[in-house]
Amino acid sequence: MSTIAIIGAGPGMGLAIARTFGSRGFDVALISRTQDKLDALAKQLGDEGITAAGFTADVMDRPSLTAALEAVKARFGTIDVLEYSPAPHAPVPGFTMAAPSEATVENLQPQIEYTFYGAVEAARTVLPAMREAGAGTLLFTTGGGSVDPIPMLGNVNAAGGALRNWVINLNKELTGSGVYAGHIAIGVWIGDGGPEGIPTATPEQIAPLYWELHKARDRAEIVFTG
């Protein structure tokens, strides 16, 4: 049995990705900050015939993230796919949007810690076992601004751009190892009620792309624009 660990699991994209992989025989490890919410998602998946369990961690607290991933391995025996897509949570000191000219070390650092450093720590935790097995998939999600930046999200997009660069480069490094790294940039508003003029899509429309990358392994990224 294969296992996917979803970091940033919630009732939107996380649940849709869990269903996409779980319906194809994967066990699902859900990782986020709140155990009650994780338990509710795991029960929902269980009612659909998908084996799932929740593990608490905060990506800003690197030891808790490592501990959660180790707990997943202890529970399921392996992590075959890692998916990293935590949504920014509040209140977090310093989590503000800033245009490029307004970017400072102070408003960039939390974004980089959350988006980029958390992803690096997660990958470092699971990659050795994947390398040893000669198999595994690492998937990382950012907003579309990591590819085509938006001025009002200057600091947010910079962190996403750093993650995107690192993932694509990691995929190059892993060529021939049996391990694959892929990046998904979501350039739409997920769900209803987005800003005027911004295209929208449902999690269910986007989630199949993660399975596509996992199976095809023929490109380093997909940019979803609807």
SEMARFI-548539 format. One line per 2 residues: number of its first residue (from 1); for each residue x, y, z of N, C-alpha, C. Coordinates in steps of 0.001 Angstrom, whole numbers, plus 500000, padded with zeros to 6 digits. Example, Ala and Ser with C-alpha at 12.3 -4.5 7.8 and 13.67 -1.06 7.14 Angstrom:
1> 513190:494310:507800:512300:495500:507800:513200:496700:507800; 512850:497750:507080:513670:498940:507140:512900:500030:507870 .
***
This chain:
1> 500842:498805:500000:500000:500000:500000:500877:501244:500000; 500533:502222:499196:501280:503481:499116:500623:504536:499999 .
3> 501418:505531:500401:500937:506582:501294:501286:507948:500736; 500326:508873:500798:500583:510279:500505:500463:511069:501800 .
5> 501420:511947:502049:501363:512869:503183:501066:514258:502641; 499985:514857:503117:499532:516159:502630:499759:517188:503727 .
7> 500693:518091:503508:501017:519122:504493:500223:520370:504153; 499415:520817:505118:498494:521911:504881:497105:521406:504559 .
9> 496802:520190:505031:495525:519560:504711:494352:520355:505279; 493365:520597:504438:492159:521292:504854:490984:520824:504018 .
11> 489824:521451:504171:488612:520990:503486:488536:521379:502019; 489532:522114:501506:489530:522514:500107:490467:521654:499280 .
13> 491610:522233:498905:492569:521515:498063:493084:520253:498738; 493370:520324:500034:493902:519147:500726:492969:517959:500638 .
15> 491691:518204:500869:490707:517128:500807:490573:516598:499383; 490586:517492:498405:490462:517063:497010:491658:516222:496587 .
17> 492855:516607:497011:494052:515822:496686:493992:514477:497408; 493543:514493:498658:493405:513238:499411:492465:512279:498694 .
19> 491352:512785:498220:490399:511934:497496:490996:511431:496182; 491723:512293:495490:492309:511909:494206:493252:510721:494371 .
21> 494099:510779:495390:495048:509685:495618:494385:508530:496374; 493549:508852:497353:492902:507800:498140:491996:506917:497310 .
23> 491329:507490:496335:490438:506702:495471:491216:505780:494548; 492537:506009:494482:493401:505150:493667:494249:504225:494537 .
25> 493805:504022:495767:494431:503024:496626:495456:503524:497616; 495696:504821:497672:496664:505365:498618:496060:505502:500012 .
27> 496853:505214:501036:496549:505683:502377:496893:507168:502430; 496189:507910:503289:496345:509362:503323:496722:509827:504727 .
29> 497841:510554:504826:498244:511204:506069:497987:512695:505919; 497166:513234:506796:496780:514644:506756:497565:515400:507827 .
31> 498249:516472:507435:499084:517207:508375:498686:518674:508364; 498307:519175:509535:498065:520609:509727:498102:520893:511221 .
33> 497641:522071:511626:497865:522503:513006:496830:522006:514008; 495620:521641:513562:494520:521412:514487:494012:519980:514397 .
35> 494164:519229:515499:493825:517809:515483:492334:517574:515260; 491481:518392:515857:490036:518188:515689:489628:518278:514221 .
37> 490170:519267:513524:489843:519423:512105:490400:518261:511288; 491593:517813:511646:492189:516668:510958:491353:515413:511171 .
39> 490908:515219:512405:490099:514034:512706:488799:514043:511914; 488198:515231:511752:486955:515335:510987:487197:514991:509515 .
41> 488315:515476:508964:488638:515158:507575:488930:513673:507406; 489669:513101:508369:489991:511666:508296:488730:510827:508359 .
43> 487780:511216:509197:486513:510484:509283:485741:510596:507974; 485725:511798:507408:485021:511994:506143:485614:511084:505063 .
45> 486926:511029:504993:487576:510154:504019:487311:508683:504340; 487347:508353:505628:487071:506980:506030:485683:506533:505630 .
47> 484708:507424:505757:483344:507107:505341:483253:506858:503845; 484251:507357:503099:484292:507157:501646:485165:505960:501270 .
49> 485630:505232:502299:486425:504037:502037:487909:504277:501886; 488377:505466:502295:489792:505819:502184:490423:505786:503573 .
51> 491515:505070:503726:492220:505019:505004:492983:506315:505203; 492686:507034:506283:493309:508334:506519:493503:508557:508019 .
53> 494511:509360:508349:494775:509730:509739:495393:511118:509762; 495178:511837:510864:495676:513194:511000:496862:513292:511941 .
55> 497773:514210:511620:498989:514424:512410:499216:515930:512523; 499368:516436:513728:499484:517875:513919:500924:518351:513751 .
57> 501059:519495:513114:502353:520152:512955:502103:521572:512470; 503069:522442:512712:503050:523809:512196:504327:523970:511378 .
59> 504206:524365:510112:505391:524452:509264:506365:525524:509734; 505896:526457:510574:506800:527456:511152:507601:526880:512320 .
61> 507197:525718:512788:507881:525015:513882:508502:523758:513286; 509723:523880:512808:510335:522799:512049:510403:521472:512802 .
63> 510756:521438:514091:510763:520151:514800:509395:519469:514813; 508317:520253:514912:506984:519637:514913:506666:519041:513552 .
65> 507145:519672:512499:506915:519156:511151:507668:517844:510943; 508928:517827:511356:509723:516601:511249:509094:515479:512063 .
67> 508657:515810:513283:508049:514796:514153:506776:514235:513536; 505970:515089:512911:504735:514621:512288:505034:513663:511139 .
69> 506022:513992:510323:506369:513120:509205:506941:511792:509686; 507701:511829:510757:508202:510576:511333:507046:509739:511887 .
71> 506045:510413:512466:504869:509699:512973:504080:509069:511831; 504017:509751:510687:503353:509181:509518:504057:507892:509099 .
73> 505387:507934:509049:506150:506735:508672:505906:505600:509655; 505837:505933:510955:505587:504904:511964:504193:504306:511805 .
75> 503226:505138:511424:501840:504685:511295:501621:503885:510009; 502146:504391:508898:501844:503786:507597:503016:503006:506999 .
77> 504201:503145:507568:505356:502387:507105:506193:503080:506057; 505603:504012:505322:506338:504683:504250:505611:505961:503867 .
79> 506342:506885:503256:505734:508040:502593:506189:507987:501148; 505263:507699:500246:505586:507542:498840:505401:508840:498063 .
81> 504462:509655:498523:504218:510962:497909:504113:511992:499025; 504841:513086:498884:504731:514225:499791:504129:515376:499012 .
83> 503093:515990:499566:502484:517168:498937:502491:518306:499947; 503045:519447:499544:503227:520579:500448:502460:521785:499916 .
85> 501421:522186:500638:500639:523357:500217:499940:524011:501397; 500696:524433:502420:500032:525082:503562:499465:526439:503162 .
87> 498261:526720:503613:497663:528033:503373:498055:528959:504516; 498410:530200:504222:498795:531125:505295:497717:531226:506350 .
89> 498150:531175:507610:497188:531261:508697:497410:532543:509485; 496407:532975:510184:496460:534212:510953:495931:533933:512364 .
91> 496373:534710:513356:497346:535791:513202:498784:535286:513281; 499590:535745:512381:501030:535491:512417:501738:536833:512323 .
93> 502515:537208:513321:503215:538497:513262:504065:538600:512004; 503900:539686:511296:504706:539912:510108:504101:539406:508826 .
95> 502965:538686:508913:502334:538181:507696:501503:539289:507074; 502125:540055:506208:501442:541130:505497:501802:541040:504021 .
97> 500961:541621:503192:501272:541712:501769:502030:543013:501531; 502994:542966:500626:503783:544157:500335:504182:544175:498869 .
99> 504081:545345:498249:504547:545516:496879:506070:545378:496845; 506641:545100:495684:508091:544923:495616:508877:546075:496233 .
101> 508461:547303:495987:509193:548451:496534:509000:548601:498032; 507994:547916:498585:507720:547975:500015:508230:546743:500753 .
103> 508860:545843:500034:509383:544630:500662:510528:544975:501591; 510514:544350:502766:511584:544516:503743:511981:543140:504244 .
105> 513113:543080:504904:513513:541814:505527:512421:541350:506480; 511815:542299:507195:510814:541959:508202:509549:541364:507597 .
107> 509075:541877:506447:507852:541290:505875:508135:540172:504879; 509389:540013:504459:509754:538878:503618:510030:537619:504433 .
109> 510669:537795:505590:511137:536631:506336:510023:535653:506708; 508879:536116:507241:507814:535151:507571:507315:534390:506344 .
111> 507219:535077:505208:506763:534404:503987:507746:533320:503556; 509021:533622:503640:510052:532658:503249:510081:531491:504224 .
113> 509962:531797:505522:509936:530734:506533:508784:529770:506266; 507628:530332:505951:506409:529539:505802:506390:528759:504493 .
115> 506621:529480:503410:506466:528885:502089:507668:528046:501678; 508872:528579:501898:510074:527956:501360:510778:527046:502369 .
117> 511090:527564:503534:511859:526777:504499:511082:525557:504988; 509774:525702:505170:508965:524559:505581:509014:523446:504548 .
119> 508970:523829:503271:509032:522842:502192:510378:522130:502171; 511446:522894:502366:512791:522302:502373:512922:521302:503515 .
121> 512425:521672:504687:512520:520772:505845:511721:519495:505609; 510529:519638:505050:509700:518455:504774:510405:517524:503794 .
123> 510962:518099:502732:511640:517279:501736:512854:516573:502330; 513616:517283:503141:514812:516681:503746:514450:515529:504674 .
125> 513258:515570:505231:512834:514512:506146:512487:513221:505404; 511880:513344:504233:511413:512148:503521:512349:511694:502406 .
127> 513208:512590:501931:514015:512279:500757:515009:511132:500955; 515683:511028:502097:516643:509918:502228:516018:508541:501995 .
129> 514836:508296:502562:514180:507003:502373:513749:506815:500925; 513307:507890:500287:512927:507796:498880:514138:507464:498017 .
131> 515248:508119:498275:516475:507831:497522:516882:506370:497696; 516807:505902:498930:517200:504517:499211:516298:503533:498471 .
133> 514993:503861:498429:514030:502984:497747:514085:503133:496228; 514672:504241:495767:514692:504498:494330:513336:504837:493769 .
135> 512473:505408:494628:511116:505759:494203:510546:506808:495143; 509673:507656:494616:509020:508655:495456:508676:509891:494652 .
137> 507704:510640:495152:507247:511856:494497:507148:512968:495521; 507671:514137:495167:507600:515342:495990:506856:516402:495192 .
139> 505721:516867:495704:504900:517855:495012:504753:519099:495880; 504923:520261:495270:504887:521519:496013:503978:522502:495280 .
141> 503158:523201:496045:502164:524106:495484:502484:525550:495831; 502345:526439:494850:502385:527879:495108:501241:528529:494342 .
143> 501052:529820:494584:500130:530586:493767:500763:530910:492426; 499935:531290:491481:500424:531614:490149:501416:532762:490126 .
145> 501424:533563:491191:502357:534686:491269:503807:534272:491378; 504060:532998:491669:505446:532523:491672:506015:532484:490261 .
147> 505126:532432:489259:505525:532396:487846:505330:533770:487204; 504164:534369:487443:503828:535687:486894:503450:536580:488069 .
149> 504422:537254:488686:504169:537953:489948:503205:539123:489826; 502538:539381:490946:501524:540432:491049:502050:541492:492010 .
151> 502085:542771:491626:502704:543786:492470:502229:543809:493922; 500930:543652:494172:500445:543740:495543:500918:542575:496410 .
153> 501411:541505:495752:501896:540334:496481:503409:540181:496317; 504098:541299:496300:505526:541278:496025:506325:540379:496943 .
155> 506064:540442:498245:506827:539601:499188:506334:538154:499161; 505024:537961:499013:504457:536606:498940:504981:535887:497697 .
157> 504947:536578:496563:505401:535976:495312:506894:535682:495330; 507669:536507:496021:509109:536261:496109:509389:534943:496817 .
159> 508650:534677:497889:508821:533407:498604:508379:532238:497729; 507248:532396:497040:506785:531347:496131:507748:531122:494984 .
161> 508337:532212:494484:509304:532098:493410:510557:531352:493848; 510973:531582:495090:512132:530853:495619:511842:529367:495705 .
163> 510632:529028:496181:510255:527620:496260:510202:527000:494860; 509591:527703:493924:509489:527185:492549:510871:526905:491972 .
165> 511788:527844:492109:513143:527680:491598:513808:526452:492201; 513660:526298:493512:514292:525180:494218:513700:523840:493790 .
167> 512377:523779:493624:511734:522519:493227:512190:522095:491828; 512185:523035:490893:512607:522700:489534:514059:522237:489528 .
169> 514891:522890:490313:516295:522500:490402:516448:521142:491090; 515637:520899:492121:515661:519602:492798:515296:518490:491826 .
171> 514302:518746:490981:513912:517737:490005:515074:517409:489061; 515833:518439:488667:517008:518209:487833:518026:517331:488559 .
173> 518266:517662:489830:519241:516896:490606:518838:515429:490739; 517533:515183:490869:517042:513826:491130:516908:512977:489868 .
175> 517227:513547:488707:517123:512788:487457:517889:511468:487558; 517215:510391:487244:517835:509077:487265:517809:508375:488605 .
177> 517299:509062:489640:517289:508472:490987:516023:507669:491267; 515000:507840:490440:513705:507226:490714:512792:508121:491532 .
179> 513329:509240:492033:512542:510198:492805:512254:511406:491914; 511030:511912:491996:510578:513007:491145:510088:514165:491999 .
181> 510425:515385:491608:509910:516587:492270:509153:517425:491256; 507973:517895:491628:507155:518685:490721:506526:519877:491419 .
183> 506281:520927:490650:505707:522170:491160:504386:522445:490471; 503380:522821:491272:502078:523217:490742:501835:524671:491123 .
185> 501684:525531:490139:501353:526935:490374:499879:527134:490049; 499112:527556:491037:497669:527725:490857:497375:529203:490609 .
187> 497042:529521:489372:496829:530906:488989:495375:531305:488905; 494546:530738:489769:493123:531069:489815:492706:531245:491273 .
189> 491538:531797:491450:490922:531857:492772:490215:530527:493008; 490535:529876:494112:489943:528565:494384:488617:528751:495111 .
191> 487542:528257:494503:486216:528395:495096:485486:529607:494551; 484351:529898:495181:483520:531016:494738:483932:532305:495440 .
193> 483435:533422:494924:483603:534694:495614:484946:535348:495441; 485647:535044:494358:486940:535662:494119:486804:537092:493634 .
195> 487917:537812:493583:487889:539193:493092:487405:539261:491651; 486771:540360:491315:486233:540536:489964:487366:540451:488945 .
197> 487117:539690:487889:488105:539575:486823:489112:538463:487020; 489099:537820:488200:490021:536723:488472:489315:535408:488181 .
199> 489875:534539:487333:489221:533262:487052:489128:532393:488295; 488119:531546:488358:487918:530664:489502:487942:529210:489061 .
201> 488195:528345:490026:488145:526901:489776:487876:526212:491097; 487330:525025:491040:487082:524245:492248:488300:523383:492554 .
203> 488478:522993:493815:489561:522065:494139:489500:520784:493310; 488284:520329:493031:488115:519089:492267:488604:519232:490827 .
205> 488594:520439:490293:489116:520664:488952:490645:520667:488930; 491243:521064:490033:492699:521220:490096:493401:519944:490564 .
207> 492795:519226:491494:493457:518086:492136:493965:517017:491170; 493267:516712:490068:493794:515684:489159:495172:515997:488597 .
209> 495565:517276:488574:496889:517635:488080:497988:517010:488936; 497724:516858:490221:498720:516276:491128:498948:514801:490782 .
211> 497865:514106:490482:498000:512708:490063:498707:512633:488706; 498374:513555:487830:498995:513582:486501:500512:513731:486605 .
213> 500963:514684:487431:502409:514863:487604:503046:513635:488235; 502387:513094:489250:502920:511916:489942:503121:510752:488977 .
215> 502184:510550:488078:502257:509400:487173:503141:509677:485951; 502993:510855:485349:503688:511122:484086:505160:511468:484300 .
217> 505467:512284:485286:506856:512684:485603:507579:513230:484381; 506846:513882:483493:507428:514323:482236:507702:515822:482176 .
219> 507471:516520:483273:507747:517955:483338:507914:518358:484785; 508602:519450:484997:508905:519878:486354:507766:520666:486985 .
221> 506844:521179:486174:505751:521960:486751:504550:522019:485833; 503426:522331:486456:502189:522665:485760:501728:524020:486291 .
223> 501344:524905:485389:500741:526177:485777:499261:526113:485405; 498401:526138:486431:496959:526021:486198:496346:527412:486135 .
225> 495736:527737:485002:495103:529038:484828:493629:528932:484483; 493061:527736:484684:491649:527545:484442:491362:526889:483112 .
***
